[in-house]
Amino acid sequence: MKIVEVATPAHEKEFLEMAVSLYKNEKNWIRPLDKDIHGIFQPETNKLFRLGGKAKRWLLQDNSGKTIGRIAAFLHPKWKEKQPTGGIGFFECIENRDAAFLLFDIAKGWLESEGMEAMDGPVNFGERDKWWGLLVEGFSPPNYNMPWNFAYYKEFFEAYGFQVYFKQFTYMRPVQGVGFDAKMIERAKEVLKQEDFQFRHMEGKELKEKAAQYFMEVYNKAWARHMGKSLTLKETQLMFAKMKPIMDPRLIYFGFHKGEPISFFINIPEINQIFKYVDGKLDWWGKIKFLWNKTFNPPNKMLGLVFGVVPEFQGKGVDSAMIMAYNEKFAKHDTFSYKTIEMNWIGDFNPKMMRICEQLNATIYKTHHTYRYLFDRNKPFERHKVFD
């Protein structure tokens, strides 16, 4: 077997096509958009390169020259841990432990040469909400920008010496036919009867001009200290602009207290239910297929992207009230086209969000593992810190 560094356009194409060949008989795999994967490794489209980040990719070939595996390794400029830690991702491999270990070895060697003391994987050279974690339970078709892999990958990672750094849960519940936790209903009623609180979706001018600002204000209070990064208005405006082609305004909801934004949830239609028809290509023909299916075969599942309540209103029933108000406005009605909702990417280090999902009577539908491998095998391993 031979390792080849990705260094030419032909190698880059093979990096994409290798996964297509590997999963050609797997009905649950949905091919990611080529541009989404390719763009991660281009300085023109991934600003982490401009901030000092680095990425390497390798192919593994058998003695006949056939590609049987791939892997990428990253130096993420925003990771500021006391223990220098790199990342690996986009791992694919035939069912052969020796092949898998060769790929892990090449990534580990490069990260060590760059001064790293550990590696996390599988992760993305970007934000956590994309291509993060190894699927270990719930092998149904993946949501957009979430990884899918064969079950035997878990044995490869753990046999090599990776340990679970944290787990990521995807919760699911039917939109109709399942009630809510009784305590949640009581808390919601107490908030909803107070005139100072208002919960609503946005449309028209307010959606266009105000939603990004409201989102930024709540996010920076609710999440920035946990994620280690505040968002600028420009960043949130760009996020909403990117969502516009698939956005359903009914799936974006905000809470206000005396006119000030205090909470939100952002859902989108689960567009992998459409992208599965385009075979990774969003060229002119792929766009036609996308638009046709979006119009005549739309998604019946919505995907929860992010949920937040500013600290001073956490634990006071605002989250419950927002959800119950939304249910009364949209979800409980027969005309609502979405049948299920999945709450994506709930880390086991975030017990508050896990409790909210449980109060919704949602159940864990999928589990991903993010692993960590310490290069010093005698060093004590620590899991991700639990949010307080």
C-alpha positions in Angstrom: 0.0 0.0 0.0 1.2 3.5 -0.8 0.3 7.0 0.7 0.0 9.8 -1.9 -0.4 13.4 -0.8 -3.1 15.3 -2.6 -1.2 17.8 -4.7 -2.8 18.0 -8.2 -6.3 18.5 -9.6 -6.5 14.8 -10.4 -5.8 14.0 -6.8 -8.4 16.4 -5.6 -11.0 14.8 -7.9 -10.0 11.3 -6.6 -10.4 12.6 -3.0 -14.0 13.2 -3.9 -14.7 10.2 -6.1 -13.1 7.7 -3.7 -16.1 8.1 -1.3 -18.5 7.6 -4.2 -16.9 4.3 -5.1 -16.8 3.2 -1.5 -20.5 3.8 -0.9 -21.9 2.9 -4.3 -24.0 0.1 -2.9 -25.1 1.8 0.4 -28.7 3.1 0.1 -28.4 5.3 3.3 -25.4 7.3 2.1 -26.2 10.6 0.4 -23.4 12.1 -1.7 -22.3 15.5 -0.3 -22.1 18.4 -2.8 -18.7 18.3 -4.4 -18.4 22.1 -3.9 -19.0 21.8 -0.2 -16.1 19.4 0.4 -13.8 21.0 -2.2 -14.3 24.5 -0.8 -13.0 23.5 2.6 -9.5 23.0 1.2 -9.3 26.2 -0.8 -7.9 29.4 0.6 -10.3 31.4 -1.6 -13.3 29.9 0.1 -12.0 29.0 3.6 -10.8 32.0 5.6 -9.0 29.8 8.1 -6.1 29.5 5.7 -5.8 33.3 5.8 -5.8 33.3 9.6 -2.8 30.9 9.6 -4.5 27.5 9.4 -3.1 24.6 7.5 -4.6 21.5 5.9 -3.1 18.4 4.3 -4.8 15.6 2.4 -3.7 12.1 1.5 -4.9 9.2 -0.5 -4.1 5.5 0.2 -3.6 3.3 -2.8 -3.3 -0.5 -3.0 -0.6 -2.2 -5.0 -2.6 -1.9 -8.2 -2.9 1.8 -7.8 -6.6 1.8 -6.8 -7.5 4.3 -4.1 -8.8 2.5 -1.0 -8.7 5.3 1.6 -8.3 9.0 2.3 -7.8 11.4 5.2 -7.2 15.1 5.9 -5.4 16.7 8.8 -5.8 20.3 10.0 -4.2 23.0 12.1 -7.1 25.1 13.2 -6.0 28.7 14.0 -8.9 29.2 16.4 -8.2 26.3 18.7 -6.5 27.9 21.6 -6.1 25.0 24.1 -3.2 24.7 26.6 -2.6 21.3 24.9 -1.9 22.0 21.2 -4.4 19.9 19.4 -4.9 19.3 15.6 -7.7 17.7 13.8 -8.3 14.9 11.3 -11.3 14.4 9.1 -12.9 13.3 5.9 -11.6 9.8 6.7 -12.8 7.0 4.4 -11.4 3.5 4.1 -12.1 0.0 3.0 -12.7 -2.6 5.7 -9.0 -3.1 6.5 -7.5 -2.2 9.8 -3.9 -2.0 8.4 -5.1 0.5 5.8 -6.9 2.6 8.4 -3.9 2.7 10.7 -1.6 3.8 7.8 -4.0 6.8 7.3 -4.0 7.6 11.0 -0.3 7.4 11.1 0.4 9.8 8.3 -2.0 12.4 9.8 -0.5 11.9 13.2 3.1 12.3 11.9 2.3 15.5 10.2 0.5 17.0 13.2 3.4 16.0 15.4 5.9 17.7 13.1 3.8 20.9 13.4 4.1 20.8 17.2 0.7 19.2 18.1 0.3 17.0 21.1 -3.1 15.5 20.3 -5.6 15.1 17.5 -9.4 15.2 17.4 -11.4 13.4 14.9 -13.3 13.1 12.7 -13.7 16.9 12.6 -14.0 19.7 10.1 -11.5 22.4 9.0 -14.2 24.9 9.9 -17.1 25.2 12.3 -18.5 22.4 14.5 -21.9 22.4 12.8 -20.5 20.7 9.7 -18.8 17.3 9.0 -18.1 16.7 12.7 -18.1 13.4 14.5 -18.2 9.7 13.7 -21.7 8.1 13.3 -21.9 5.2 15.7 -25.7 4.8 16.2 -28.7 5.6 13.9 -27.4 4.7 10.4 -30.3 6.4 8.6 -29.6 8.9 5.8 -27.5 11.9 6.9 -28.8 15.4 7.4 -27.2 18.1 5.2 -23.5 18.7 6.1 -23.5 15.9 8.6 -21.2 12.8 8.1 -22.3 9.3 7.4 -19.9 6.4 7.6 -19.8 2.6 7.8 -20.2 1.1 11.3 -16.8 -0.6 11.1 -15.0 2.8 11.4 -15.7 2.9 15.1 -13.6 -0.2 15.6 -10.7 1.4 13.6 -10.7 4.6 15.7 -10.9 2.9 19.1 -8.4 0.1 18.2 -5.9 2.7 17.2 -6.3 4.4 20.6 -8.7 7.2 20.1 -10.9 7.9 23.1 -14.4 9.5 23.2 -13.9 13.3 23.8 -17.6 14.0 23.6 -20.8 12.6 22.1 -23.1 14.4 19.8 -26.8 13.5 19.9 -29.4 14.1 17.3 -32.9 14.1 18.9 -36.1 13.5 16.9 -39.8 13.9 17.5 -42.9 13.9 15.4 -44.3 17.4 14.8 -47.8 16.2 15.7 -49.2 13.4 17.9 -46.7 13.7 20.7 -47.3 16.0 23.6 -44.9 17.9 25.9 -43.6 17.4 29.4 -46.2 18.6 31.9 -43.7 20.8 33.8 -42.7 22.4 30.5 -46.4 23.3 29.8 -46.8 24.8 33.2 -43.7 27.0 32.9 -44.8 28.1 29.4 -48.2 29.2 30.7 -46.7 31.4 33.4 -44.6 33.2 30.8 -47.2 33.5 28.1 -49.7 35.2 30.4 -47.3 38.1 31.0 -47.7 41.0 28.5 -44.0 41.9 28.5 -43.2 38.7 26.6 -43.8 38.2 22.9 -43.0 35.3 20.6 -43.2 35.4 16.8 -41.8 34.4 13.5 -40.7 37.1 11.0 -41.4 37.8 7.4 -41.0 40.5 4.9 -39.1 43.6 5.8 -38.5 42.6 9.4 -37.0 39.2 8.3 -34.8 40.9 5.8 -33.6 43.8 7.9 -33.8 42.8 11.6 -33.5 39.0 12.0 -29.7 38.8 11.6 -29.3 41.6 14.2 -31.7 39.9 16.7 -29.9 36.6 16.2 -26.5 38.2 16.8 -27.6 39.9 20.0 -29.0 36.7 21.6 -26.2 34.4 20.3 -23.5 36.6 21.7 -25.1 36.6 25.1 -26.1 32.9 25.1 -23.4 31.1 23.3 -20.3 33.2 22.7 -18.6 32.3 26.0 -19.1 28.6 25.4 -18.0 28.6 21.7 -15.1 31.0 22.3 -16.2 33.5 19.7 -18.7 36.3 19.3 -20.4 36.9 16.0 -20.4 40.2 14.1 -23.5 41.6 12.4 -21.8 41.1 9.0 -21.3 37.4 9.9 -24.9 36.9 10.9 -26.2 38.8 7.8 -24.0 36.5 5.6 -25.5 33.4 7.4 -29.0 34.5 6.8 -28.2 35.4 3.1 -26.8 31.9 2.6 -29.9 30.4 4.1 -32.3 32.4 1.9 -32.6 29.9 -1.0 -33.9 27.2 1.4 -35.4 29.3 4.2 -38.9 28.8 5.4 -39.8 31.9 7.5 -42.2 29.8 9.6 -39.2 27.8 10.9 -37.4 30.8 12.5 -38.8 32.0 15.8 -37.8 34.7 18.3 -38.7 35.7 21.8 -38.8 39.3 23.1 -39.1 40.9 26.5 -40.3 44.5 26.5 -39.3 44.6 22.8 -35.8 43.3 23.3 -34.7 40.0 21.8 -34.1 37.3 24.4 -34.4 34.0 22.6 -34.5 32.2 19.2 -34.6 29.0 17.4 -33.5 28.6 13.8 -34.8 25.6 11.9 -34.5 24.9 8.2 -36.0 22.3 5.8 -33.8 19.2 5.8 -32.5 19.8 2.3 -30.5 16.5 2.0 -33.9 15.1 1.2 -33.6 17.2 -2.0 -29.8 17.1 -2.6 -29.9 13.3 -2.7 -31.3 13.7 -6.3 -28.4 15.8 -7.6 -25.6 13.3 -7.1 -23.2 15.9 -5.7 -23.3 18.2 -8.7 -25.0 21.6 -8.4 -24.3 22.5 -12.0 -27.1 23.8 -14.2 -28.7 20.3 -14.4 -28.3 19.8 -10.7 -30.0 23.1 -10.0 -32.9 22.2 -12.2 -33.3 18.9 -10.3 -33.0 20.8 -7.0 -35.7 23.3 -7.9 -38.0 20.7 -9.3 -37.8 18.6 -6.2 -38.0 21.6 -3.9 -41.3 22.6 -5.6 -42.9 19.2 -6.2 -41.2 16.9 -3.7 -40.4 19.2 -0.8 -38.8 18.0 2.5 -41.1 16.7 5.2 -38.5 17.0 7.9 -37.2 20.1 9.5 -33.8 20.4 11.1 -33.0 22.4 14.2 -29.8 24.4 13.7 -29.4 26.5 16.8 -31.4 27.4 19.9 -30.6 30.1 22.5 -31.8 32.1 25.5 -29.9 35.0 27.0 -28.5 34.1 30.5 -30.8 36.3 32.5 -33.9 34.5 31.2 -32.5 31.0 31.3 -34.3 28.6 33.7 -37.4 30.9 33.7 -39.6 29.1 31.2 -38.8 31.3 28.2 -37.6 28.4 26.2 -40.8 26.5 27.0 -43.0 29.5 26.2 -41.3 30.0 22.8 -41.8 26.4 21.9 -45.4 26.3 23.0 -46.2 29.5 21.2 -44.7 28.1 18.1 -46.7 24.9 18.4 -49.9 26.9 18.7 -49.1 29.1 15.7 -47.9 26.4 13.3 -47.0 22.9 14.3 -50.3 21.7 15.7 -52.2 22.4 12.5 -52.9 19.8 9.8 -51.8 22.2 7.1 -48.2 22.2 8.5 -46.2 20.2 5.9 -43.4 19.1 8.2 -43.9 15.7 9.9 -40.7 15.4 12.0 -38.1 17.6 13.5 -34.6 16.7 14.3 -32.5 18.7 16.8 -29.1 18.3 15.4 -25.7 18.3 17.2 -26.5 18.3 20.9 -23.2 17.7 22.8 -23.3 15.5 25.9 -21.3 18.4 27.5 -24.5 20.5 27.3 -27.0 19.0 29.8 -29.3 22.0 29.6 -30.0 21.4 25.9 -30.4 17.7 26.5 -33.0 18.4 29.1 -34.9 20.7 26.8 -35.0 18.0 24.1 -36.2 15.5 26.7 -39.0 17.9 27.8 -40.1 18.0 24.2 -40.5 14.2 24.4 -37.8 13.9 21.7 -35.7 10.8 21.7 -32.1 10.3 20.6 -32.2 9.3 17.0 -28.5 9.3 16.1 -25.2 9.4 18.0 -21.8 10.7 16.7 -18.5 10.5 18.6 -15.8 13.1 18.5 -12.6 11.3 19.5 -9.3 12.5 20.9 -5.9 10.8 20.6 -3.1 11.9 22.9 0.4 11.5 21.3 1.9 11.0 24.8 0.2 7.7 25.6 1.1 8.1 29.3 -0.7 11.4 29.7 -4.1 11.3 31.5 -7.1 11.7 29.2 -9.8 14.3 30.0 -13.2 14.5 28.4 -14.7 17.8 27.1 -15.7 20.1 30.0 -19.4 20.1 30.8 -21.2 23.4 30.4 -22.5 24.9 33.6 
